[in-house]
Amino acid sequence: MYGIRHRLAAIGVALCFLAGFAAPAASRAGAQSRVGPLPAVDTASLARIDVVVREAIAAGQLPGAVVLVAHQGRTVYRKAFGLRAVRPAPEPMTVDTIFDLASLTKAVATAPSVMALVEDGAVRLRDRVARYLPGFERHGKDAVTVEHLLTHVSGLRPDLPLEEEFEGSGEALRRVFVERLRAAPGERFIYSDLNFVLLGEIVRRVSGQPLDVFARERLFARLDMRDTAFRPSPDLVARIAPTEACTPLGWPCGAPEAVMLRGTVHDPTARRMGGVAGHAGLFGTADDLARFGTMLLDGGRTASGETVLAPLTVARMTRPSTPARLEERRGLGWDIDSRYSSNRGDLFSTRSFGHTGFTGTSIWIDPDTRTVVVFLSSRVHPDGGGDVVRLRGLVATLAAAAVGRVP
């Protein structure tokens, strides 16, 4: 691993000057087709983003990244750094690289899909999960509600045992249904993929459409998020950042017969479920995520004025919804102020919200300054290592300084 890390760092430094550039403004870039002058920002703070990302690449913490900052509906910073792929051959990062978004799936696909059904009157937050998923109530889970799932206070453990292989969404649900709670509903915050596995299935059963289809038609198509999808098309593979070499159902990765994942979800539970799951499986670009974040800042509307979510739906999702006695503050699908919110950085207030993904992804959205910060990397490439926790927070802090201290 030592040799790999140092080869990665050397290649990254060599290519940083090629890939770490300001991308030309594209017709679909970032925060949509707004007209007029760019909002004023502190360019010196934005320039510091270049420095900290390049330093992290040189230290072997990640092979490359795409960073985008949207402010007041316009993209003010959009750059690619380092490498998209290390193996089997080096490939420079580009701003249109498609990433395995990992747990950003929860906030960008599953939670808003559930809330769209709430808007329709088809789901209620205080309804018990068993109303939609009969059989889940076994072993004392009858009091768990939809809102408990969205806020990670259901009492379910973090995940199914990753070393136990299985195949199929049906088998995943069977295993979740026989789970026993680790805490009473509403008693403790336990970040759990199982919560969102269940929410994805609720979307399927209530809407009559699989989560990937519902999210595409109800959310992504309306926002022109053309590069955001579960199980991306094979013709997009060349633009996808690979993650790690894994067997089809195995964990941990790295077995001799493993194949580099590129367009197949890295998360083992989602992989075993066929690539469509409520907790992971979504792929997307920085531009598409900025478009999504700007929609939330605009009260659920697109740049053209189409309504994706009602303003009160957005407000309900993004305000604290965990029990007041708990220190962890979470919205419905969104992180606000918890042990996982280091990607907020040091300057954005707790009125802001966001989420992270295991593969090295992050989005943070600040209504006070109308700013979206997107950080995308495949830090697990090529060998499952890498660490971007500190870097994501630094990038958010520098973006906040840029929009909050205008020269």
Order of alpha helices (4+ residues) and beta strands (2+ residues): alpha-beta-alpha-beta-beta-beta-beta-alpha-alpha-alpha-alpha-alpha-alpha-beta-beta-beta-alpha-beta-alpha-alpha-beta-beta-beta-beta-beta-alpha
